[in-house]
Amino acid sequence: MGQEIETHRFTERDFEAFSDRLNRETRLLRELADGGRLSSHRPVAGFELEAWLLDDNLAPAPLNQAFLEHMGEPEVSAELALFNLELNNEPVELTAGALGRLEAGVDAIWRHAQDTAKTIGARLITIGILPTLEPKHLSQRYMTPMKRYRALNEQVLRLREGRPLRLNIVGREHLAGEHGDVMLESAATSFQIHMQVPAEQAHLYYNASIVASAPLIACGANSPYLFGQDLWDETRIPLFEQAVETGGFEGVARGPLRRVSFGNGYVRESIVECFERNLRHYPVLLPTRFETPDSRFSHLRLHNGTIWRWNRPLVGFDDDGNPHVRIEHRILPGNPSVPDAIANAALFYGLAVALCMPTDELAERLPFACARDNFYQAARFGLDAKIDWIDGHRVGVRNLLADKLIPLAHEGLDRLGIDAAEARRYLGIVAERVASGRNGCAWQREFTERHGRDMRKLLSGYLERQTEGAPVHEWRT
């Protein structure tokens, strides 16, 4: 949902016209897929890194407009809140040397962004949820002044018939409350991993991403605190699901299909099934009309951008204009360090390849409901979670990662052509993190146990160590 729109005011005719174009584009995507006319390019890596701008008191600094003026596109774009922004990289083909190139690219963009922040009197940080965030920061006066965000807020509240969004998270502690707009969403920032895949195999990669989500979120959890309360290991998950809580056609806001969710099943034969589900099950949220041919999929892409599956298929275009499919793995928070980010990406890419199998076999070995339950268990309990695995056993996720999944990721990276030494470097970071039990969440809790629950002190310590650049399992508390 990256593009700006022309207006935030819509008529019934706008909804009808958008729906007509959405139908046509969805049918065209099906025709291209069935005819083998979508890109079969080998896997390509990319990312979106969301970050926070901080003031001298380590509180959110609403300065992303000034930041954009200094840094400029295409490396950076605005997010919902004026204190958030998104950094992007050039795609990297997943072959020999890819992970090192990806780290170099992330590191270069991150250093440039940090320097840019200094020029406007701010600091930059990546973390899942900012410990110093307070409810007062989630006000519409801090909403980035773009029509798409205003329209999103108005349409979500319209579907909810004006009822406020309810926050109710039960973890180590309990947080409950209400919020009158979608600004709650800006409390959660992420490291979103992209993987362009051959279209004919995209449904297998998508299903593999679903299965890999539980161990990935357990390994990368970095969001224990919200408004000073200790909740889930990865509190972003329930926070975001409740921040934009509207449903599908089945009873709209009270229906069983949520716009932010783990999804509603594996894909059987083609990734197009996801877009057909979008068409059938979710009402149009932002009916902006584009003067583009159906082959640009402008309406399909915008509609898909208003349905936030934790694993989301995307339609993009190769350099020659041929449409391609990417998997957007949205589950991970902002990382403690650049090496941690690339290590997580290496684990994801390796598992996405190694866990590909026919859908019938996968569904028999690990039903979708089990994969979904695994995800929420891992988000709540992190590396202490116990999950069901495809071998039929219930196992602690730390043992699963150490004994099976890290070796399996090595196999997947080898199949991609990644150098063994490079794979050992990044998956070694994952292995050390798992062995120590210290991901970003664990470090934050260790710090507050030692120094007290002073959120500013916690963030100061986190920022100091992030600046040093070591992976989180090496951080001192």
SEPAKE-877901 format. One line per 4 residues: for each residue x, y, z of N, C-alpha, C. Coordinates in steps of 0.02 Angstrom, whole numbers, m for minus. Layout:
N
X Y Z X Y Z X Y Z ~ ...
END
This chain:
477
42 m59 0 0 0 0 43 62 0 ~ 97 61 m41 144 115 m38 124 178 m75 ~ 81 171 m127 68 230 m167 19 278 m135 ~ 29 343 m150 m17 394 m127 m80 391 m169
m136 416 m142 m199 417 m178 m220 490 m187 ~ m270 503 m232 m287 571 m250 m335 604 m201 ~ m377 564 m167 m426 593 m122 m442 544 m67 ~ m468 571 m12 m490 528 42 m567 525 46
m600 557 m2 m673 557 m3 m697 515 m62 ~ m742 469 m49 m764 422 m100 m840 421 m105 ~ m864 405 m165 m936 397 m177 m951 324 m190 ~ m1015 308 m192 m1036 240 m208 m1012 219 m277
m1011 267 m323 m987 253 m390 m913 234 m390 ~ m874 265 m346 m803 247 m340 m795 174 m319 ~ m835 153 m271 m830 83 m249 m850 35 m305 ~ m902 52 m343 m924 9 m398 m871 5 m453
m843 63 m471 m794 64 m525 m730 27 m504 ~ m709 37 m442 m649 2 m417 m661 m74 m418 ~ m719 m95 m395 m734 m167 m392 m733 m197 m462 ~ m758 m159 m512 m758 m184 m581 m686 m194 m605
m642 m144 m592 m573 m152 m613 m538 m208 m574 ~ m553 m214 m510 m524 m267 m470 m542 m336 m496 ~ m604 m344 m516 m626 m408 m546 m587 m422 m610 ~ m581 m373 m653 m546 m383 m716 m473 m400 m706
m440 m365 m661 m369 m376 m649 m357 m444 m617 ~ m402 m465 m573 m395 m531 m542 m403 m586 m594 ~ m451 m578 m639 m459 m627 m693 m398 m629 m738 ~ m369 m570 m753 m310 m568 m795 m251 m602 m762
m243 m591 m697 m188 m625 m661 m195 m700 m665 ~ m256 m724 m659 m269 m796 m665 m251 m821 m735 ~ m269 m783 m786 m254 m803 m855 m179 m806 m867 ~ m143 m756 m842 m71 m755 m852 m37 m813 m814
m61 m826 m753 m32 m881 m715 m46 m948 m748 ~ m108 m959 m768 m125 m1023 m800 m89 m1033 m866 ~ m74 m977 m900 m39 m981 m964 36 m980 m958 ~ 63 m981 m896 135 m980 m886 168 m915 m907
131 m860 m902 158 m795 m926 178 m748 m870 ~ 183 m773 m808 213 m735 m754 287 m753 m749 ~ 326 m709 m719 399 m718 m718 419 m782 m683 ~ 468 m816 m712 497 m877 m682 568 m863 m660
584 m800 m649 652 m780 m627 671 m816 m563 ~ 734 m833 m557 758 m867 m496 749 m820 m436 ~ 751 m848 m374 736 m807 m314 780 m745 m307 ~ 747 m691 m285 779 m626 m275 760 m602 m205
809 m572 m169 798 m550 m100 788 m475 m97 ~ 748 m453 m48 738 m382 m35 713 m373 36 ~ 704 m311 56 679 m298 124 647 m230 128 ~ 608 m220 181 583 m155 203 600 m150 277
637 m99 296 657 m90 365 624 m27 393 ~ 579 m36 441 546 21 472 586 44 533 ~ 587 109 544 628 138 597 591 194 632 ~ 617 212 691 590 266 732 638 325 733
610 385 729 648 446 742 640 466 815 ~ 694 483 848 694 499 919 719 570 931 ~ 692 602 983 717 668 1003 771 659 1058 ~ 793 715 1087 847 712 1137 827 674 1200
761 669 1213 737 633 1272 720 560 1256 ~ 738 538 1195 725 470 1172 650 456 1166 ~ 610 508 1155 539 502 1140 531 507 1064 ~ 474 484 1037 462 490 965 468 562 941
504 572 886 513 638 856 475 641 790 ~ 423 683 785 380 684 725 412 723 668 ~ 466 695 640 507 732 592 517 696 526 ~ 474 648 509 489 610 448 484 652 384
445 707 385 441 749 325 507 784 313 ~ 538 810 365 604 840 359 656 788 339 ~ 650 729 367 697 674 351 693 658 276 ~ 632 652 249 624 636 178 653 690 134
646 752 153 673 806 113 749 802 109 ~ 781 779 162 854 775 163 880 711 130 ~ 846 655 140 872 591 115 842 575 46 ~ 778 586 37 747 577 m28 733 505 m46
691 496 m97 674 430 m122 729 408 m171 ~ 733 343 m190 687 289 m171 706 252 m109 ~ 760 274 m75 784 236 m18 738 240 43 ~ 696 291 47 656 301 107 586 324 88
538 306 128 469 329 120 438 338 188 ~ 384 376 190 350 391 253 307 332 274 ~ 295 328 339 248 280 367 189 319 397 ~ 144 283 430 82 312 456 96 370 503
142 362 550 157 413 600 216 455 578 ~ 216 518 598 269 565 580 336 545 611 ~ 335 500 660 398 479 691 423 412 664 ~ 391 384 613 412 321 582 431 333 510
474 290 484 492 291 413 513 221 392 ~ 518 213 326 535 147 298 595 154 252 ~ 644 111 261 704 109 218 700 48 173 ~ 725 55 111 721 1 62 789 m9 29
799 m69 2 862 m85 m31 850 m103 m104 ~ 905 m106 m142 903 m134 m209 898 m210 m203 ~ 854 m242 m242 848 m315 m239 915 m349 m256 ~ 926 m407 m225 987 m445 m234 968 m516 m254
995 m541 m310 981 m609 m331 1011 m658 m280 ~ 971 m707 m261 993 m755 m210 1038 m808 m241 ~ 1101 m791 m242 1152 m837 m267 1216 m824 m228 ~ 1272 m850 m251 1335 m843 m214 1350 m770 m197
1365 m757 m134 1381 m690 m111 1322 m646 m94 ~ 1261 m672 m101 1201 m631 m93 1194 m603 m23 ~ 1206 m644 28 1195 m622 96 1244 m566 116 ~ 1306 m573 94 1355 m520 107 1336 m455 72
1312 m460 10 1290 m400 m26 1229 m369 7 ~ 1185 m412 32 1126 m387 66 1146 m350 130 ~ 1193 m378 168 1215 m343 229 1249 m277 212 ~ 1290 m277 161 1324 m215 141 1273 m162 121
1221 m183 86 1169 m136 66 1130 m109 124 ~ 1110 m153 170 1074 m131 229 1117 m85 271 ~ 1180 m103 280 1225 m63 322 1235 7 291 ~ 1242 10 225 1253 74 192 1192 119 199
1133 91 188 1071 130 194 1061 152 266 ~ 1075 108 313 1065 124 384 1113 180 405 ~ 1176 177 385 1223 230 402 1202 297 371 ~ 1180 295 308 1157 355 275 1096 384 312
1051 340 333 991 363 369 1010 393 437 ~ 1058 362 472 1079 389 536 1110 459 527 ~ 1151 467 476 1181 533 462 1127 584 445 ~ 1077 563 408 1022 608 390 984 629 452
971 582 497 936 598 559 974 651 599 ~ 1040 645 601 1080 694 639 1072 764 610 ~ 1066 769 544 1060 835 513 996 871 532 ~ 944 834 554 881 865 575 872 863 651
927 849 687 925 849 760 889 790 790 ~ 893 732 757 858 672 782 906 613 784 ~ 883 559 812 919 495 811 872 443 782 ~ 902 388 759 864 336 725 875 270 760
822 229 765 827 164 798 780 115 765 ~ 799 51 763 754 m2 742 741 m47 802 ~ 678 m59 815 655 m100 870 581 m115 855 ~ 555 m167 884 485 m184 870 437 m132 896
437 m120 961 395 m69 993 440 m24 1034 ~ 434 40 1027 476 87 1063 458 87 1137 ~ 504 71 1182 488 68 1254 463 135 1282 ~ 486 191 1254 466 256 1280 401 282 1249
370 244 1206 307 265 1175 252 270 1228 ~ 212 323 1224 156 333 1268 92 342 1227 ~ 34 328 1256 m29 336 1218 m37 405 1187 ~ m11 457 1218 m19 524 1192 16 533 1124
65 491 1109 100 497 1046 58 470 988 ~ 8 429 1004 m33 398 952 m95 439 938 ~ m83 502 924 m136 550 910 m136 567 835 ~ m194 586 808 m197 603 737 m154 663 720
m137 704 769 m93 760 754 m23 737 735 ~ m7 674 750 56 646 729 49 601 668 ~ m8 602 634 m17 563 573 18 598 514 ~ 55 559 475 88 586 416 36 615 369
44 677 345 m7 710 305 m11 685 234 ~ m36 624 227 m47 595 161 m119 571 157 ~ m148 577 98 m219 561 90 m233 487 104 ~ m186 444 87 m200 373 97 m208 355 171
m171 390 215 m177 375 286 m242 403 314 ~ m260 462 292 m324 490 314 m382 446 290 ~ m377 424 228 m430 381 200 m433 314 236 ~ m375 285 250 m373 222 287 m408 228 353
m394 281 390 m425 291 455 m501 298 448 ~ m523 338 400 m595 350 392 m631 286 371 ~ m600 247 327 m635 187 302 m635 131 353 ~ m582 124 392 m582 74 446 m637 90 496
m642 153 515 m694 173 564 m763 167 533 ~ m769 178 468 m834 168 435 m856 95 439 ~ m810 50 424 m827 m21 428 m842 m43 500 ~ m813 m9 547 m826 m24 618 m886 15 645
m920 50 600 m979 89 619 m963 138 675 ~ m902 166 671 m882 217 719 m859 193 786 ~ m862 127 798 m842 101 863 m766 106 871 ~ m741 124 931 m669 129 941 m635 61 935
m571 63 921 m531 2 919 m514 m18 991 ~ m520 m82 1005 m509 m107 1073 m442 m144 1076 ~ m404 m126 1126 m340 m158 1139 m347 m202 1201 ~ m333 m267 1193 m339 m313 1249 m287 m368 1239
m229 m360 1272 m174 m406 1264 m158 m437 1332 ~ m164 m502 1336 m148 m539 1397 m83 m576 1386 ~ m32 m556 1423 34 m589 1419 59 m599 1490 ~ 121 m581 1502 146 m584 1571 106 m536 1615
85 m481 1584 40 m433 1617 m19 m422 1570 ~ m66 m381 1590 m127 m371 1551 m134 m297 1534 ~ m144 m283 1469 m154 m215 1446 m221 m212 1410 ~ m264 m167 1430 m329 m158 1398 m343 m84 1391
m379 m67 1338 m398 2 1327 m433 11 1261 ~ m448 73 1244 m481 89 1181 m443 145 1147 ~ m449 147 1081 m417 200 1042 m464 220 986 ~ m468 284 972 m518 309 925 m498 310 853
m437 289 836 m415 291 766 m362 238 755 ~ m335 234 693 m289 181 675 m217 196 693 ~ m205 251 729 m136 268 747 m103 215 792 ~ m142 172 822 m113 115 859 m65 75 816
m80 71 751 m39 33 705 33 57 705 ~ 43 123 715 110 151 711 153 134 770 ~ 125 100 820 165 78 877 206 16 861 ~ 194 m16 804 227 m79 787 268 m69 723
333 m79 728 376 m73 669 413 m139 656 ~ 431 m150 593 452 m217 573 511 m216 525 ~ 538 m275 516 587 m290 464 554 m340 418 ~ 531 m317 360 492 m359 315 537 m388 261
540 m453 257 584 m487 210 545 m504 147 ~ 573 m487 89 541 m502 25 581 m557 m11 ~ 544 m599 m46 576 m651 m86 537 m659 m151 ~ 565 m634 m206 535 m647 m271 549 m719 m289
498 m754 m313 504 m826 m327 474 m841 m396 ~ 495 m897 m427 464 m917 m490 388 m926 m480 ~ 349 m896 m524 277 m894 m513 245 m963 m508 ~ 271 m1010 m546 241 m1077 m545 253 m1113 m479
301 m1090 m439 315 m1120 m374 295 m1075 m316 ~ 265 m1018 m331 252 m968 m280 207 m995 m224 ~ 159 m1038 m241 114 m1063 m189 152 m1108 m140 ~ 204 m1143 m164 243 m1185 m120 286 m1143 m73
316 m1091 m100 355 m1045 m58 310 m1010 m7 ~ 250 m992 m28 203 m959 17 185 m1005 75 ~ 169 m1067 60 153 m1115 113 212 m1128 159 ~ 272 m1133 129 332 m1143 169 344 m1083 216
329 m1023 192 336 m963 234 290 m966 294 ~ 230 m991 284 182 m999 338 210 m1047 391 ~ 236 m1103 369 263 m1153 416 323 m1125 454 ~ 365 m1087 419 426 m1059 449 412 m1002 498
351 m976 498 337 m915 536 347 m924 611 ~ 327 m981 639 333 m990 711 406 m990 734 ~ 450 m1031 706 519 m1028 729 552 m961 715 ~ 533 m928 659 563 m862 644 543 m810 696
479 m809 714 457 m757 763 485 m772 832 ~ 493 m836 849 523 m853 913 596 m830 916 ~ 631 m842 861 702 m825 858 714 m750 857 ~ 669 m713 823 680 m642 813 640 m595 857
604 m620 907 560 m579 948 599 m521 980 ~ 568 m461 979 603 m401 1003 553 m348 1027 ~ 495 m370 1053 442 m321 1071 405 m341 1135 ~ 438 m344 1192 402 m366 1253 360 m311 1285
378 m248 1276 345 m194 1314 302 m149 1271 ~ 243 m133 1296 199 m84 1266 170 m42 1322 ~ 181 24 1319 157 71 1370 179 50 1440 ~ 240 22 1444 269 2 1508 248 m65 1533
203 m101 1497 179 m166 1519 218 m222 1484 ~ 235 m274 1520 270 m332 1494 217 m381 1469 ~ 215 m393 1403 159 m431 1374 186 m493 1339 ~ 180 m497 1273 206 m555 1236 280 m543 1220
315 m598 1202 383 m589 1177 383 m546 1114 ~ 334 m556 1072 326 m514 1012 256 m483 1013 ~ 250 m430 1054 186 m397 1065 159 m363 1003 ~ 204 m350 953 180 m322 890 122 m362 860
124 m427 869 75 m470 834 4 m454 858 ~ m13 m461 922 m82 m443 942 m95 m369 935 ~ m45 m326 944 m55 m254 938 m79 m237 867 ~ m44 m260 817 m62 m242 748 m129 m273 728
m142 m334 751 m206 m366 733 m265 m328 763 ~ m255 m297 820 m309 m260 852 m311 m187 830 ~ m255 m162 801 m251 m91 783 m290 m74 720 ~ m302 m124 676 m340 m112 615 m392 m167 609
m430 m178 662 m475 m235 665 m540 m222 628 ~ m541 m244 566 m602 m247 527 m605 m314 493 ~ m664 m336 476 m672 m403 449 m687 m403 375 ~ m708 m462 351 m726 m471 281 m801 m465 272
m825 m492 217 m896 m485 200 m941 m522 249 ~ m913 m570 285 m953 m609 332 m967 m569 395 ~ m1013 m522 391 m1030 m482 450 m984 m422 459 ~ m945 m405 407 m901 m347 407 m856 m349 469
m859 m300 513 m812 m295 568 m819 m351 619 ~ m877 m383 619 m887 m437 668 m881 m506 636 ~ m859 m508 573 m854 m572 539 m792 m610 558 ~ m786 m673 535 m730 m715 554 m666 m700 516
m670 m665 459 m611 m650 419 m584 m581 437 ~ m523 m578 461 m493 m516 482 m444 m491 430 ~ m439 m425 424 m394 m396 375 m321 m403 398 ~ m309 m409 462 m242 m424 488 m246 m493 519
m210 m542 491 m218 m610 516 m161 m654 490 ~ m160 m714 514 m113 m764 490 m137 m795 424 ~ m197 m777 403 m225 m806 342 m278 m857 359 ~ m305 m888 307 m359 m937 318 m348 m1002 282
m285 m1019 269 m272 m1085 240 m211 m1084 194 ~ m184 m1144 181 m131 m1150 131 m160 m1136 62 ~ m117 m1121 16 m136 m1114 m54 m129 m1183 m87 ~ m178 m1202 m125 m179 m1271 m152 m137 m1279 m215
m151 m1239 m266 m120 m1251 m331 m88 m1190 m362 ~ m109 m1130 m344 m83 m1069 m374 m87 m1012 m325 ~ m35 m969 m326 m35 m911 m281 m92 m863 m297 ~ m121 m868 m356 m177 m825 m375 m236 m836 m329
m239 m894 m298 m294 m908 m251 m298 m855 m197 ~ m241 m828 m175 m241 m776 m123 m277 m714 m148 ~ m264 m694 m210 m294 m635 m237 m368 m646 m251 ~ m386 m707 m268 m457 m723 m277 m493 m723 m210
m460 m744 m157 m489 m738 m90 m499 m665 m72 ~ m450 m623 m88 m457 m551 m76 m520 m524 m108 ~ m531 m544 m169 m589 m520 m207 m654 m544 m176 ~ m656 m607 m156 m719 m636 m131 m735 m615 m59
m684 m608 m18 m695 m605 54 m687 m536 85 ~ m655 m489 51 m640 m425 83 m669 m366 44 ~ m710 m326 77 m737 m267 44 m682 m217 28 ~ m692 m179 m26 m644 m129 m46 m639 m76 9
m578 m57 26 m567 m8 79 m550 61 50 ~ m508 63 m1 m486 126 m31 m500 125 m106 ~ m559 146 m128 m578 140 m198 m551 194 m243 ~ m486 204 m243 m454 252 m287 m450 221 m357
m468 261 m408 m466 236 m476 m403 261 m511 ~ m371 215 m548 m309 230 m583 m321 227 m658 ~ m290 274 m695 m294 274 m768 m236 233 m796 ~ m236 170 m779 m183 124 m801 m215 63 m832
m180 28 m877 m208 m33 m905 m213 m88 m853 ~ m258 m136 m865 m266 m192 m818 m200 m228 m806 ~ m156 m229 m855 m93 m265 m850 m45 m236 m798 ~ m60 m176 m771 m20 m147 m718 m46 m168 m649
m105 m198 m646 m134 m224 m585 m137 m172 m529 ~ m150 m109 m546 m149 m55 m497 m202 m64 m443 ~ m262 m85 m463 m316 m93 m415 m307 m156 m373 ~ m284 m210 m405 m271 m272 m369 m216 m261 m317
m164 m224 m334 m109 m213 m288 m129 m168 m230 ~ m169 m116 m244 m192 m73 m189 m238 m111 m142 ~ m284 m151 m169 m330 m189 m127 m290 m239 m85 ~ m242 m273 m115 m200 m320 m79 m162 m285 m23
m143 m222 m34 m107 m184 17 m149 m165 77 ~ m215 m175 74 m259 m161 131 m281 m225 166 ~ m247 m280 150 m260 m345 182 m192 m369 207 ~ m184 m368 273 m117 m376 303 m106 m447 329
m100 m496 284 m80 m562 307 m7 m558 331 ~ 8 m599 382 77 m598 407 125 m625 354 ~ 102 m667 309 138 m685 249 94 m664 191 ~ 118 m617 150 75 m587 100 107 m592 31
71 m621 m19 97 m620 m87 89 m551 m118 ~ 137 m531 m158 136 m467 m193 146 m478 m267 ~ 118 m434 m307 131 m433 m379 175 m373 m394 ~ 230 m384 m428 275 m330 m449 294 m342 m521
349 m310 m542 369 m314 m612 445 m319 m618 ~ 467 m364 m663 538 m369 m679 559 m306 m717 ~ 624 m299 m728 649 m242 m765 621 m239 m836 ~ 604 m297 m864 576 m297 m932 500 m287 m933
470 m274 m874 398 m262 m870 356 m323 m859 ~ 387 m382 m858 350 m444 m848 328 m449 m775 ~ 263 m463 m762 241 m467 m692 272 m526 m655 ~ 290 m514 m592 317 m568 m551 280 m571 m485
296 m623 m446 265 m634 m380 320 m633 m327 ~ 307 m596 m273 351 m596 m215 313 m619 m153 ~ 348 m650 m107 321 m666 m41 348 m614 7 ~ 303 m581 42 322 m531 92 312 m563 161
367 m577 194 367 m608 260 367 m552 312 ~ 309 m538 342 298 m477 381 305 m487 456 ~ 324 m545 478 316 m562 549 369 m531 594 ~ 428 m514 567 485 m496 610 483 m422 630
503 m407 692 508 m338 714 572 m305 688 ~ 577 m240 700 641 m207 690 694 m243 731 ~ 754 m252 702 806 m295 732 853 m256 777 ~ 885 m291 824 934 m257 867 995 m232 829
1014 m267 774 1075 m247 737 1068 m269 665 ~ 1111 m241 622 1111 m262 552 1130 m336 545 ~ 1182 m361 580 1196 m433 575 1137 m477 597 ~ 1099 m456 648 1040 m494 668 989 m495 611
980 m439 577 932 m436 523 950 m484 467 ~ 1012 m484 446 1033 m528 391 1032 m601 413 ~ 1049 m614 476 1044 m683 501 972 m708 498 ~ 925 m666 519 855 m685 515 834 m697 442
857 m653 398 840 m661 327 869 m726 300 ~ 931 m743 320 962 m805 298 922 m865 321 ~ 899 m864 384 858 m919 410 794 m924 370 ~ 762 m867 356 700 m869 317 711 m896 247
760 m870 211 770 m892 142 787 m966 139 ~ 829 m989 186 846 m1060 186 786 m1104 199 ~ 745 m1086 249 687 m1126 266 633 m1122 212 ~ 626 m1064 180 576 m1057 128 589 m1105 71
653 m1116 56 671 m1165 4 664 m1236 30 ~ 691 m1249 89 694 m1318 114 627 m1346 133 ~ 578 m1303 151 513 m1327 173 462 m1331 117 ~ 483 m1316 56 436 m1322 m1 419 m1396 m11
354 m1410 m14 331 m1478 m28 260 m1473 m55 ~ 235 m1525 m88 167 m1523 m114 117 m1506 m59 ~ 67 m1467 m77 20 m1443 m26 m16 m1500 10 ~ m36 m1552 m25 m71 m1607 7 m27 m1640 60
37 m1649 43 83 m1679 91 92 m1633 152 ~ 100 m1568 140 109 m1521 195 48 m1519 239 ~ m11 m1515 209 m73 m1511 248 m84 m1573 290 ~ m60 m1630 266 m66 m1692 305 m16 m1693 363
45 m1669 350 97 m1673 401 90 m1617 453 ~ 66 m1558 432 55 m1502 478 m5 m1463 455 ~ m65 m1480 479 m125 m1443 458 m116 m1368 469 ~ m149 m1328 428 m143 m1256 433 m160 m1231 504
m210 m1260 535 m229 m1239 602 m172 m1247 651 ~ m131 m1300 642 m73 m1310 686 m19 m1258 672 ~ m8 m1243 608 41 m1192 591 22 m1124 620 ~ m44 m1110 618 m69 m1047 646 m60 m1046 722
m78 m1101 755 m70 m1104 828 3 m1098 848 ~ 47 m1130 809 119 m1125 821 141 m1052 821 ~ 116 m1015 772 137 m945 763 120 m904 825 ~ 59 m911 849 38 m870 907 72 m893 971
85 m958 977 123 m983 1035 193 m953 1035 ~ 224 m954 976 293 m928 971 295 m853 981 ~ 244 m816 956 242 m744 967 234 m727 1041 ~ 196 m769 1077 184 m755 1148 243 m776 1192
273 m834 1178 323 m862 1224 394 m863 1195 ~ 402 m842 1133 468 m837 1103 506 m903 1103 ~ 569 m900 1122 611 m960 1121 591 m1011 1174 ~ 546 m994 1219 521 m1042 1268 458 m1079 1244
435 m1062 1184 373 m1092 1158 382 m1166 1142 ~ 328 m1203 1147 325 m1272 1124 275 m1274 1066 ~ 295 m1305 1011 253 m1306 951 249 m1376 922 ~ 199 m1388 881 192 m1451 844 232 m1446 779
269 m1500 762 309 m1495 701 287 m1548 650 ~ 314 m1542 589 290 m1584 534 309 m1657 542 ~ 352 m1672 591 367 m1743 604 318 m1774 653 ~ 267 m1735 674 216 m1761 718 230 m1753 791
287 m1724 809 305 m1716 879 294 m1645 903 ~ 279 m1639 968 276 m1573 1000 344 m1561 1032 ~ 374 m1503 1018 444 m1493 1035 455 m1421 1055 ~ 504 m1410 1098 525 m1342 1114 558 m1310 1054
542 m1247 1042 565 m1216 980 641 m1207 980 ~ 673 m1199 1039 746 m1193 1040 779 m1258 1017 ~ 754 m1314 1041 781 m1378 1019 767 m1390 945 ~ 708 m1371 923 690 m1380 853 738 m1340 808
750 m1278 826 796 m1237 787 866 m1266 786 ~ 891 m1284 845 960 m1308 850 970 m1375 815 ~ 923 m1421 825 933 m1489 801 912 m1499 729 ~ 860 m1462 706 832 m1476 639 831 m1417 593
808 m1359 617 792 m1306 570 853 m1268 546 ~ 902 m1256 589 963 m1223 565 999 m1268 515 ~ 1007 m1333 528 1036 m1376 475 994 m1377 412 ~ 927 m1375 420 884 m1375 361 892 m1310 322
901 m1254 357 913 m1190 323 978 m1192 285 ~ 1029 m1224 312 1092 m1233 275 1079 m1269 209 ~ 1038 m1321 211 1023 m1358 149 988 m1313 99 ~ 939 m1273 123 903 m1229 79 948 m1176 48
993 m1146 87 1039 m1096 60 1087 m1128 10 ~ 1108 m1190 23 1151 m1225 m25 1115 m1235 m91 ~ 1051 m1251 m89 1012 m1260 m150 1004 m1195 m189 ~ 1007 m1139 m153 1005 m1074 m187 1072 m1055 m217
1125 m1089 m197 1191 m1073 m222 1230 m1027 m176 ~ 1206 m1018 m114 1242 m977 m65 1305 m1013 m42 ~ 1361 m977 m39 1423 m1007 m16 1415 m1036 54 ~ 1446 m1094 66 1441 m1127 131 1469 m1083 186
1525 m1048 172 1556 m1006 224 1509 m948 241 ~ 1477 m919 191 1431 m864 204 1370 m888 243 ~ 1344 m946 225 1288 m974 262 1307 m987 334 ~ 1367 m1014 345 1390 m1028 414 1395 m963 454
1417 m909 423 1424 m846 459 1357 m822 486 ~ 1307 m819 442 1243 m790 463 1200 m839 504 ~ 1198 m902 483 1161 m950 523 1197 m964 589 ~ 1262 m951 591 1298 m956 654 1274 m905 705
1256 m846 681 1228 m795 726 1162 m821 754 ~ 1121 m851 712 1058 m880 736 1072 m934 788 ~ 1120 m978 772 1135 m1034 818 1159 m1008 886 ~ 1201 m956 886 1225 m928 950 1168 m895 988
1124 m862 952 1066 m831 985 1022 m883 1017 ~ 1010 m937 981 968 m991 1008 1002 m1024 1068 ~ 1067 m1038 1062 1103 m1071 1116 1103 m1028 1180 ~ 1110 m963 1172 1111 m918 1230 1042 m903 1256
991 m913 1214 923 m894 1232 911 m820 1231 ~ 957 m781 1203 952 m709 1204 937 m681 1135 ~ 872 m668 1122 852 m627 1066 841 m556 1093 ~ 814 m511 1052 804 m442 1074 757 m437 1133
704 m478 1133 657 m478 1188 691 m498 1254 ~ 729 m553 1251 762 m577 1311 811 m525 1338 ~ 848 m491 1293 895 m440 1316 857 m383 1351 ~ 802 m361 1322 764 m306 1354 741 m326 1424
716 m387 1431 693 m409 1497 752 m416 1546 ~ 809 m442 1522 868 m447 1565 889 m378 1589 ~ 887 m329 1545 908 m262 1563 863 m233 1617 ~ 797 m240 1609 752 m211 1659 755 m249 1725
770 m314 1723 779 m351 1786 840 m325 1825 ~ 891 m305 1788 952 m281 1820 947 m208 1840 ~ 915 m167 1799 917 m94 1809 850 m64 1829 ~ 797 m105 1833 731 m78 1847 694 m61 1783
628 m54 1790 587 m42 1730 583 33 1715 ~ 640 60 1698 646 129 1675 652 127 1599 ~ 598 144 1563 596 134 1492 647 179 1455 ~ 659 238 1480 708 281 1448 778 252 1456
793 227 1515 859 196 1527 867 134 1484 ~ 814 95 1478 815 36 1435 831 56 1363 ~ 796 106 1338 805 126 1269 875 155 1258 ~ 900 192 1306 967 220 1301 1019 164 1296
1012 113 1338 1057 56 1334 1052 18 1269 ~ 991 9 1246 979 m26 1182 1011 13 1125 ~ 1000 79 1123 1025 120 1069 1102 120 1068 ~ 1132 123 1127 1205 121 1131 1232 57 1101
1202 0 1118 1226 m65 1093 1210 m73 1019 ~ 1152 m48 997 1137 m52 926 1188 m13 885 ~ 1209 44 910 1259 84 875 1325 48 870 ~ 1342 7 920 1405 m31 917 1403 m84 864
1344 m110 846 1336 m153 788 1344 m228 798 ~ 1356 m251 859 1363 m323 871 1295 m357 873 ~ 1290 m421 856 1227 m457 862 1205 m461 935 ~ 1140 m467 946 1112 m458 1013 1135 m510 1063
1153 m569 1041 1174 m621 1089 1241 m601 1121 ~ 1276 m553 1092 1340 m530 1121 1331 m467 1165 ~ 1272 m440 1168 1262 m377 1205 1270 m389 1280 ~ 1302 m341 1313 1305 m341 1385 1240 m312 1414
1222 m331 1474 1163 m303 1506 1183 m256 1563
END
